[in-house]
Structure formats: structure tokens, C-alpha cells
């Protein structure tokens, strides 16, 4: 069976310089005194420093007390919550399954978080129910999680249920976590908004929207859920295309406005070739958190 992670990694490391930083904190760099951390550099001894932090060999060489500084490694619990219903089995604008964009997003963030040593777990949900994969810290576990996204969306007959996905996070994720939601492009309804507000109050939420293909392309389209075929006279119709574009603009503005108001980092993906760079730009825009 073809592995999914190498394809993600090949796209990721062409673009990223976040190899030594935490991708979800936005280039974490906290320098602290202490042990059991990564050595950073030396500095002059100051009153109040712990004598156990003195580097005696360096002190002997330089003739003055020098103290080790370390870089704190702040581990996180990262939970990926992915819609695996029929919405994600449909096509994106580049005429590839939307689940492929979900895999690229989860794989890219997952690989960067794995480098930081974070716990990674996953919740998959649709109208038929939800499943949570246990937290792991290995690339093998991430590979299996990506396969779960692919296989579940390929075999699904259940409709997407974004509210059920958010409710599954609320009911199963009790420890404060970074929650990465991957779902369709539609604006949030009242129930979804209520659940998202509750999540954001407890967790740090990142939202990844996956865009739908144009429904009235000249060669025709079929609704993934109802199997309704777009009538031939609507295909490529400029007026219909303009109306759809305007409605999408309003829907995008409503969704993004809500996410901005809740300070939820978000990105919309439409093409496999640009998905990873877009995810990285979104991560780079996140607030930088620095220690003293």
C-alpha cells in the first residue's frame, strides 16, 4: 500500500523553515534557566542564579562565572478533527478529492508538531458517528491516521455533519489542546457557532476550510450527497457563475468574520499544489509567544 507521509514531507520541506520552531505557536523561542532542557548558550552569572546551572569547565577557561541557558521545549497536545463525510469525498477546484487536501493539511501540521515531540491524536466524524484515534508521537501513527482519512472518506455513504464533529471534540477532549479542525467551506450555522465558541474558550483552535469545485463547470457536475446532476443549460452559464461567485464571497466573509472575531487562525485550501504553502503562511501569521 502506498505511503501518504512521504508525499506530504516532499511538499513540506521545500517550503518550510520552521524545522526548529513550534509551528502552532509561531516560532516559539523561550530561553529559561533550568535543567532537562536543550542547551542554548552561556551567560554571566547573576545574583540569584542556581549554582547547579554554573558551567564549571567554561568558568575555569574564562576566569569568570558562566551559567548555562537552555531552550525550553514546550510540548503540546495536538488534536486533528476531520470531517470524513460525503462533503469531503467530493471534488475540490483542482478536480481532486477534497480529502487529499485534508491529508496534506493534517500531514504538514502533524509532521512539524511531531518534530517538536507533541502528542498527536485524531477525531474523524460524519453523520454516522465519530471515532477518536489515541494520542501517539510517531511518524508511523501519523501515517496510519492519514490513511484513516483517505479510507473513511473513500468508503463513506454518510453525510458530513460538522456540528457532530465539533460536539465530538467537546465531549472527548478534556485536556487543553491545540485543535485543528478540517472541514468544508460553508459558513457556520447557529449550533456550530455555539460549539466553536465553547471550544475556543477551552482550547486553541485552528480552522482549515476545504473549498468545493465549481458546481457548473462546462463538463458537468454531480452532487456528492444527492447524486443530482447539474442541468446542461446551466453548465458554464456566465450569469449563474457570477451568482455563485457572489454567494461564495458572502459565505466566505461570514465564516472568516466569525473566525476572526473568535481569534481562530484559519486558512482555505483549494489546490494540492498550493495547500502546504498556504498552511505554512497561516501558521507564520499566528501570534508569536515568547518567554523571558
N, C-alpha and C positions, 0 to 999 in steps of 0.2 A: 504494500500500500504506500502511495506517495506521501512523503512527509510534507507538512504545511509550513513548519517553522523556518526551514532554510530559505524559502521564497520570501518570507517576511523579513528575515535578517538581511538578505541581499539588498532589499529596498531600504531598510532602516539605516544601515551603517554607511550607505552612500551619502546620506543627508545629515546625520546627527553628529553633534559634538558634545552630547550630553552623557558620554560614556562614564564619567566620573562624578556626575551630579545626579541628584534625585529628580527625575522627570516631572513628578507631580507636585513637588514643592517649588519648582522653577529655579534650579541651580542652588540647592542647599549648600551652605558652607559655614558650618558653625564651629568656631575654634574655642575649645574649652580646656581647662586644666583637668587632668584625671588619667586614670589607667584603664586598661581593657578597651582602648580605642586606637584608631590609626594614628601613628606618629606623623606630626606635621612639620615642626621646626623647633628651634631653641630660642629662648629669650632670656634677658637678665632676670635674676632672682628679685622678687619684690616682697616686702614685708607681708606676712600672712600666707605665703605660699607653703604648701605641704613639702616637708623635707624629702618625702618619698618621690617627689617629682624632679628632684635635682639630678642632673646628669653628671655624675662624679668624674667620669673619664673626660668629658668635654671641659668640665670645670678645671681639671688638672692641666689640660693643654693650654687653656686660655688665661688661667690665673684669676678668674672671677667666677662667681656662682652663676650657673646657667640652668634653666628649668626647661623640661620638655613640655611642649604644647602638643595637643592631639586634636585630630579632627573627629568630631562626634559623628557616629553613624546612627541615624535615627530611623529605625525600622518602622514600617507601616504595615497595616493590613489592607490589601487592595482587593476589592470585590468587583468583578465584572458581572453586570446584569444585562443579559442579551435576549432580545425578542427573537424567538425561533418559530413564529407562526407564519402563515401564508404571505403576510406582507413582506417578510424578509426573504421569502422564496421567489418573489417576483424580481423583475429586472431593474437595474439602475440605468442612468443615462448612457453609459458605455455598453449597454446591452449584455451585461454580465449579471449573474445573480447578486442581489444586494447582500447576501450572506458572505460573499467574497470580500466586500468592503468591511463588513463586521469583523471578519477574520484578520484582515490587515490591521484594523484599528486595535483590536484586542491583542494581537500578536506583537505589534510595535510597543504599546504601552507595557505589555507583560514582560517583554524582553528587557526593557530598560529598568523596570521595577525589580525583576529577578537579579539583575546586576547589583542592585542595591541591597539584596538579601531580604526583600519583603515577602510576607505571606501572600499568596495569590489564591483566590477561590472564585467560583463562578456560579451564577444562578441563571438557568435557562427556563423560559416560561412562554406559554401560549394559552389559548382558551382552554386547552385540555388539561392544564396543570403546570406545575413548576418542578424543577429538580435543582438541587444545590450540590456542586462538586466540592469536596473538602479542600481546605487550605493546604497548599504544598509550596515547596521552594525549589523546584527542579524544572529544567527545560523540558524533560520528559513529560511532566504533569501538564505543562503549558501546551505541549504538542497534543496531548490527549484531549485537553479542553477545546482546542481549535477544531479537532476532528468531531467533537460533540456538536459544535455549532454547525459544521458542514452537514453531518449526517442527520441531525434532527430537522434542519430546515429542508433538506432534500426529501425526507420521508414524510413530512408533516401533511396532515389534512385538516389541521386545526387552525382557526382564525387567530390572528395576532390579538393580544389583549394586553396593552401597555399598562393599564391600571392593575391587572393581576401581577405583572412583573414588578411594579413598584410596591404593591402590597406584600409580595414575597420577600422583598428586601426588608420592609418594616418588620415583618414577623420573624425573620430568621437571623438578621444581622444585628446583634446587640452591642458588640464592641465597636467603639468609634473607629470608622474606617474611611478610606477613600473609595467611593462607589462610582464606577464608570458605567453609565447606562448607555446601551447601544440599541437604538430603535428607529422607527420610521420618522418621516419628516413632518407629519401632521402637527398642528398646534395642540397644546394640552387642553383637555376638557376640564370641567369643574372638579371631578373626582381625582383626576390625575394631578391637577394643580395642588389640591389639598394634600395628597400623598407626598408630592415633591417637597412642599413646604415642611412637612413633618420630617422628611429625610434630611433636608438641608440643615434643619435645626440640630440634628444629631451627628451627621456625617459631613464630609467634604465631597460634594457631588460634582462629577464631570459628565457632560451630556454629549453624546455623539449621535447626530441625526444622519440617516442614510437616505439619499434622495431617490425618488421614483423616476422611472423612464417616462418620456413624453408619451401620454396615452393616445395621441392621434398622429403618430408618425405615419408617413405615406404608405408603408408596407403593412400597416395594421397592427392592432394590439388586442390582447385578451386579458380581461380582469382575472387576476390570480385567484381570487376568492369565489366569485360567482360564475366564472368562465364566460362572461358576457363579451361578445365580440364587438369592437367599435365599428359602426356602420361605415361603409366605403365612402359615402358622401362627406363624412366628417374628417377623413384622413388627409392631413396636410392643409386643411382649411385655415387660411390666414386669420379670419375673424375668430374662429374657435381657439386657435393657438394663442391669439392675443388675450382672449378672455381667461384662458387657463394660466397664462403668464402673470396676469394681473392678480388672479385669485391666489396664486402661489406667493406672489410678493406680499400680499396682505397676511397670508398664513405664516410666512416666514417671519414677518415683522412681529406678529402676535407671539409666536413661540420664542423668538430671540429676545423680545422685550421682557417677557416674563422671566426668562433665564437670567438676563442681565439684572433685573430688579432683585433677584434672589442671590446674586453674585455667584452664579453657577457657570463655570468655564464650559464653553460649548464650541462645537465645530460641525459643519455639514459636509458630508462626503458624497461625491457623485461619480468619480472616475478612479479606477485602480491605480493609474499612473501617478495621480496627484494625491492619493489618500494619505500616504505616510508623511510626505512633506507638510500637508495641512494639519495633521495631528501634531507634528513637532512644533509648528508655528503656534498652535493653540497652547501647547504646554509651555512654550517660551514666554507667552503673554501672561501666564499665571503669576500672581503676586510672589515676589521673592521674600523668603523668610530667612532672616539671618540671626544667629545668636551673638552673644557678646564675648 
